[in-house]
Amino acid sequence: MNKDAEIRKIALETLIQIEKNNAPSHLVIKDVLDKYDYFSRSEKALISTLVKGTIERKIELDYVCDLFSKTPHNKMKLPIRIIIEMGIYQILYMKSYDTLAVNSSVELARKKGFSTLSGFVNGVLRNIVRNKDNIKYPEKDDRNYLSVKYSMPEFLTTLLVSQYGFETTEKMLKESLESDYVRIRIAEGLSDKDKEEILKEFKDKGASVKEVKGFDNLYNIKGAGNINDFTSFNEGKIYVQDVGSYMLVKNVPFGEKILDACAAPGGKSIFLSQKYPDAQITACDISKEKTDRIKENIERCKALNIEVKISDATVFNPEFEEAFDVVLADVPCSGLGVIG
């Protein structure tokens, strides 16, 4: 098997694993990229792009599939559906890959033991290639428009429109899909020379670096590939962190004892630790799986003034009564993931 075919097979198996096990995609992708660490940056980036793009655009991909397939996507066998979704993603969003998208998808169907359906895969994808510039999407006044166009569940687009209006909601959803960068925060207290070396490492590996205006030490990094490959990440000098949690921590006042009640995966607690090195921070979350992730990040970032505990923030804990000067509760209650 040539490397290109191997990459697509890995991407397919990753997507199947995520859906079958209802597994967090970012953790599965990280495990896969770690497993194939001997691949080049561009090869790992292609795996990541295929997997993330297919997940991110799933609603749209299934809509387009149903326009050109006599068998609806929800009636297809799981591997065939995902092969077609991945193929459509390449056709619509990786413009130079039309022929490769079709041929590699047909080959994947055969390798997964579906030789009898390879012609079906070929027919659906070739039909989409021929008509990709004339795909009929829902009109703007159709209730499905935002859901299909930006691959967001209809219940969520309806809720957002009711709260923010149509135009603002569309801007939010558009930005969420177009934010193809990783946002990093450089650790507090580093020298200007340290910061220059961190940014130079990204630039030397072909990534673009853009400062986030109005926010100290926040940068958008594009084209970096696997962030785990960078020395500054492994040494705990940077942390992947968005503006929302950054602003929240910036507004937390000093306290000798601070509780981060919903702390996983640890970014806010670590930022607090760097901001207030003389404070004692307690980082809590609901399960061992979550607290293990906090501990892993604390160890990497060498945050010595954080204690990690398993605790359900919805249940009264006598141990915590009047025990803290400041309580931070950034409650991840929606379960909807990150919207840019």
C-alpha positions, -999 to +999 in steps of 0.1 A: +000+000+000+014+034-010+016+061+017-013+082+003-036+052+004-024+043+039-031+078+051-067+076+038-072+042+054-060+055+087-084+085+084-113+061+077-105+038+106-102+068+129-136+081+118-152+047+123-136+044+158-149+078+168-185+070+156-187+034+168-174+042+203-189+077+205-154+088+215-141+123+219-126+131+185-097+152+197-085+125+220-088+098+193-070+120+167-042+127+192-037+090+199-036+082+162-011+110+154+010+098+184+009+062+170+021+074+136+046+099+149+071+087+123+050+102+096+060+136+082+043+168+094+024+170+061+012+134+063-001+138+098-017+171+088-036+153+060-049+126+084-060+154+108-076+174+080-096+145+066-109+134+100-117+168+114-131+181+082-154+151+077-167+154+113-171+192+111-190+192+078-210+160+084-245+175+082-237+192+049-219+161+036-249+139+043-272+164+027-251+164-005-249+126-004-287+123-003-290+147-033-270+122-055-276+088-039-307+066-043-298+051-009-302+077+019-270+081+040-288+068+071-296+035+053-260+029+043-236+006+061-213+026+084-180+021+065-196+030+032-213+061+046-181+074+061-161+066+029-186+086+009-186+115+035-149+116+034-149+115-004-174+144-006-154+164+019-123+161-004-144+170-035-159+201-019-131+214+003-099+200-011-103+212-046-073+196-063-083+161-051-114+153-072-100+123-091-080+111-061-110+115-039-131+092-061-104+066-068-092+064-032-128+061-019-135+032-043-103+015-032-112+020+005-145+003-001-128-027-016-102-029+012-130-029+038-146-059+021-173-041+001-162-048-034-198-052-045-205-016-034-174-001-050-194+008-081-220+025-060-194+046-043-178+054-076-212+065-091-222+087-063-189+105-060-184+110-098-219+124-100-210+149-073-178+158-091-197+166-123-223+187-104-204+202-075-207+238-088-245+234-091-255+218-058-289+231-047-287+241-011-318+252+009-328+288+004-320+314+031-356+315+042-357+277+046-354+266+083-327+241+072-305+266+056-282+275+085-281+238+096-270+225+062-248+254+052-228+254+084-233+218+095-249+227+128-278+208+144-311+225+136-322+227+172-290+248+179-294+271+149-330+277+159-319+285+195-291+309+183-314+327+159-340+332+187-313+348+209-290+366+184-310+371+152-303+355+118-274+377+106-254+375+138-260+337+140-248+333+104-216+353+112-210+332+143-214+299+124-193+310+094-164+321+117-166+288+136-160+268+104-133+292+091-112+293+122-086+268+110-059+279+134-048+268+168-047+295+195-019+293+220-011+312+251+026+316+260+032+310+297+034+340+321+068+351+333+088+341+303+115+365+289+112+382+256+140+360+243+120+328+254+090+342+235+110+349+204+124+313+204+089+298+208+075+318+179+106+311+158+101+273+163+066+276+147+078+298+119+108+275+112+084+245+108+063+264+082+035+276+104+021+311+103+020+331+135-004+360+142-007+379+175-042+382+188-047+419+191-055+432+226-044+400+244-009+396+258+008+363+249-021+350+228-013+339+192-031+322+163-010+294+148-019+281+114-003+251+096+015+238+126+003+202+123+005+182+156+011+207+184+027+178+204+057+180+180+068+213+194+095+217+221+077+246+236+045+225+241+063+196+257+082+219+280+050+235+292+059+269+278+027+272+257-009+260+263-037+258+237-062+283+251-090+304+235-100+340+242-130+330+264-111+312+291-082+337+288-105+366+295-122+348+323-089+341+341-077+376+335-107+389+355-103+365+385-091+385+415-063+372+437-071+349+466-048+329+488-071+299+481-088+296+448-112+268+436-116+260+399-148+240+402-150+227+366-113+226+357-107+199+330-085+198+310-067+223+333-060+254+312-076+279+334-060+264+366-026+265+350-031+301+339-042+310+374-011+292+388+011+313+366-008+345+373-008+340+411+022+318+420+016+326+457-020+312+457-030+277+465-053+265+437-077+235+439-087+221+405-118+199+405-138+179+380-163+152+380-144+120+371-110+104+373-107+106+335-111+144+336-088+148+366-061+126+350-061+150+321-057+179+344-028+162+362-011+154+328-012+191+318-001+203+352+029+181+351+038+192+316+035+229+326+052+224+360+024+241+378+034+234+414+007+252+434-023+232+421-040+204+440-064+182+419-095+165+433-125+146+420-156+166+429-190+170+414-197+208+415-235+202+417-232+183+450-225+201+483-190+193+496-187+201+534-149+201+530-152+231+507-175+252+528-159+286+534-126+271+524-118+295+495-114+332+489-123+329+452-144+303+433-142+300+395-170+281+378-167+281+341-195+256+337-194+234+306-231+226+308-241+226+271-220+197+260-220+213+225-182+216+222-164+247+210-179+273+187-154+298+174 
